[in-house]
């Protein structure tokens, strides 16, 4: 097993469009021996509350390469919401996002809901959920850097995920045209209108870049949704061309070859630095006990992994500074 020892890089140089040398060195290392199948992301574990040193190092190694890992509990019953929380804490994930539809413990129970506020939101239906990063509508102080989604029970059919490392999306856009990346770094590249329920504004308009440098020096941050409604893109030719190119990387005949496809089964989960992802529609069969239930924990912290020089996880309750757009 490889030990976790990435070659350090300075993200301020790697993601600066005027530093081709730093970018090329990081790009070469990133793509070298990059996983090509979801199975290469899977790490089997025994006790998620206390990983063995080997389990921890392997998850850290896989996340350091692909910004995500798929863990598989050898005993499906080993994971509940408390175990999920403890798993995250081992990777520096402490600050949970208590979002609108989360449970009281700030961990969401994602299942089909037929009444209440939750039924209005697609994650609580069996409909397909298109490409996005989590929390793209959040304020800069509440940006989602990482999440864990755990499968307590899978659907009778469907419900699989597609996953794409945001750093890979960046590479493919920059290689196609650096101006695409520059456009998506603009502070008003992507605007989400306010969320209004019964005439009351429960979330204000949020505008910001798609790509930005994580303010804690831990790499690249991405906020994105492919949806067409209730979204405003900066209306200039290069931004719209960049958006179209990114959408083509995610869907259609020119989709990225680096997209992973995986259907979580009971006892499996995804631990990641808020990668791009979608979810297929699914069918439940409650008569046979097949009703999809996922636990989702979203964090303001980022997994301390990868080749970045300032490789220290944020401390709990640390105030998150405003986003830093890459020059």
C-alpha positions, 0 to 999 in steps of 0.5 A: 500500500502506498503511504500518503505523501503527496508532492507539495504544490502552492495552489496560489501558483497552480491556479493562477492563469499566468503561471503555466509552469506551476500548473503543468507540474501539478497537472502532470502529477494529478493525472498520473495514475488517476483512477479510471473506475469507481471500484478504484475509489472503494476502501473497505472499513470495519469500524467507521467510528475509529478507522485503523491506521491502514484504513485511514491512510488509504482513504486519505490517499484516494481522496488526495488523488481524486478528492473523493473516496467510497467507503464500504462498511464490512458490516452495514449496521456499523454506520448510523448518524453518530458513526457518520459524524465520527467518521468525518471528525477523523478527517477534520470535518467538524462544522456541519451545515444546518441547512433548511431541510436538515434534521435537528442534528444538522445531518439530513435524512434523504428519503421520498417525502410526500408532505411538508416543506421537504417534498418541494425539494428534489433530493426528497423525491425519486426524481433525477437530480442533475449535476451540481456541487452542494450548497451553490446557493449558500453564502460565502461564510457557509460554503460547503467544502466537503460532504459525506453521503451514506446509504442506509438503504438502497432503492429497489432500482435506480438511484445511482450517482455520477461523480466528477472531481472538480479539479479534473473539470478545471483541467479540462476547461483550462486545457480547452481554453484558459479564457473559460476558466478566467470567465468562471472566476469572475465574481458575478459569474453565477447568481442564484435568485432569492428563495421565497416561500409564501412571499417570505424571503428565506434565502437572499440572492447569492452571486459569486464565481464558479472557481475560486481559491479556497481561502484556507489555502486548501486548493480549489473550490467550485460552486455550480449547478447545471439547472436552467431555471432560477439561475442567472449566468453572466451574460457575455459571450465567453462566460456562456461559451465556458458554461456550454463547454462545462455542460458538454463535459458533464452530459452528452457524447463529449462527456468527460472520460473521468466521470465515475458511476456508482450506485451506493448499497447499504453500508457504503458512502461517499466522503469527498471535497464537494465534488460534482455529482448527480443522481439518477431517478429511482423506484422504491418498493416498501412492500419488500423493505426497499426504500431508499434512505441516505444520510447526508452531512455537509461541512464548512470544513475541507478534508485535509488531503492533496498536494497543497502546502497549507495542509491543515484542516480549519478548526471548529467554529472558525469564521470563514473569510470571504471567497478569494477569486483567482487572479 
